[in-house]
């Protein structure tokens, strides 16, 4: 599997176990790897959907973000906590240029998951 730029998505941090640090996942390759090597459930419908979404994203059938969303649904199913930053909606503003007076701003909000979405 390659880490082609088209396979990147906004960062997602997964807490895979008690006392473990959050695992950073930023690519479809990393998502597939964590699903295959570290996932606590291997028969859940959302887990299987996440595997399929990763495969489809790697083949270019769906965008990388579809794999990211499927991974979050699988995390909910497995009761795995995660943190992600989502563009749009309410939240706080970050300027693209770093200049607080700059007109072009991006809105971000943090999303915390644990079987609640």
C-alpha positions in Angstrom: 0.0 0.0 0.0 1.3 3.4 -0.9 0.8 6.6 1.1 -0.3 8.6 -2.0 -1.5 12.2 -1.2 -4.9 11.3 -2.6 -5.3 8.8 0.3 -4.9 11.5 3.0 -7.7 12.8 5.2 -8.1 15.1 8.1 -6.4 13.7 11.3 -8.2 11.3 13.5 -6.9 10.2 16.9 -8.0 6.8 18.2 -7.6 5.6 21.8 -7.1 1.9 21.3 -6.8 0.8 24.9 -6.8 1.9 28.5 -3.6 3.8 29.4 -2.6 4.0 25.7 -1.8 7.2 23.9 -4.1 8.3 21.1 -3.0 6.7 17.7 -2.9 9.2 14.9 -4.5 8.1 11.7 -4.2 10.4 8.6 -4.3 8.1 5.6 -6.4 5.3 4.2 -3.3 3.1 4.5 -3.1 3.8 8.3 -6.8 3.3 8.7 -6.6 -0.1 7.0 -3.6 -1.1 9.1 -5.2 -0.2 12.4 -8.4 -2.1 11.4 -6.5 -5.2 10.4 -3.8 -5.3 13.1 -5.3 -3.6 16.2 -9.1 -3.7 16.1 -10.7 -5.4 19.0 -13.7 -6.7 17.0 -13.4 -8.5 13.7 -17.1 -9.3 13.0 -19.0 -6.1 13.5 -21.0 -4.7 10.5 -19.4 -1.3 10.8 -15.9 -2.8 11.1 -16.6 -4.7 7.9 -17.9 -1.6 6.3 -14.8 0.3 7.3 -12.6 -2.4 5.7 -14.7 -2.2 2.5 -14.4 1.7 2.5 -10.7 1.5 2.9 -10.4 -0.9 0.0 -12.7 1.3 -2.2 -10.7 4.4 -1.3 -7.4 2.7 -2.2 -8.9 1.7 -5.5 -10.1 5.2 -6.1 -13.8 4.3 -6.1 -14.6 6.6 -3.1 -12.8 9.6 -1.6 -10.4 9.0 1.3 -12.8 10.8 3.6 -15.4 8.0 3.1 -12.9 5.6 4.7 -12.3 8.1 7.6 -16.1 8.4 8.2 -16.4 4.6 8.1 -13.5 4.3 10.6 -15.3 6.6 13.0 -18.5 4.5 12.7 -16.5 1.4 13.4 -14.9 3.1 16.4 -18.4 3.9 17.7 -19.4 0.2 17.3 -16.3 -1.0 19.1 -16.6 1.7 21.8 -13.2 3.2 20.9 -12.8 6.8 21.8 -11.5 9.2 19.2 -10.9 12.9 18.5 -11.1 14.5 15.2 -11.2 18.1 13.9 -14.1 18.8 11.5 -14.2 21.8 9.1 -17.3 23.9 8.9 -20.2 24.5 11.2 -19.8 26.3 14.5 -16.6 26.3 16.5 -13.5 28.5 16.5 -12.0 30.3 13.6 -8.4 29.8 12.3 -7.0 32.1 9.7 -5.3 30.4 6.8 -2.5 33.0 6.9 -2.1 33.0 10.6 -3.0 36.7 10.6 -6.0 37.3 12.9 -7.2 40.1 10.7 -7.1 38.1 7.5 -10.5 37.8 5.8 -10.2 34.2 4.7 -11.0 32.0 7.7 -11.6 28.3 8.2 -14.1 27.2 10.9 -13.2 24.1 12.9 -14.7 22.2 15.7 -13.5 19.2 17.7 -15.6 16.1 17.7 -15.1 13.5 20.4 -16.6 10.0 19.8 -17.3 7.1 22.0 -20.3 5.1 20.8 -22.5 8.2 20.7 -22.7 9.2 17.0 
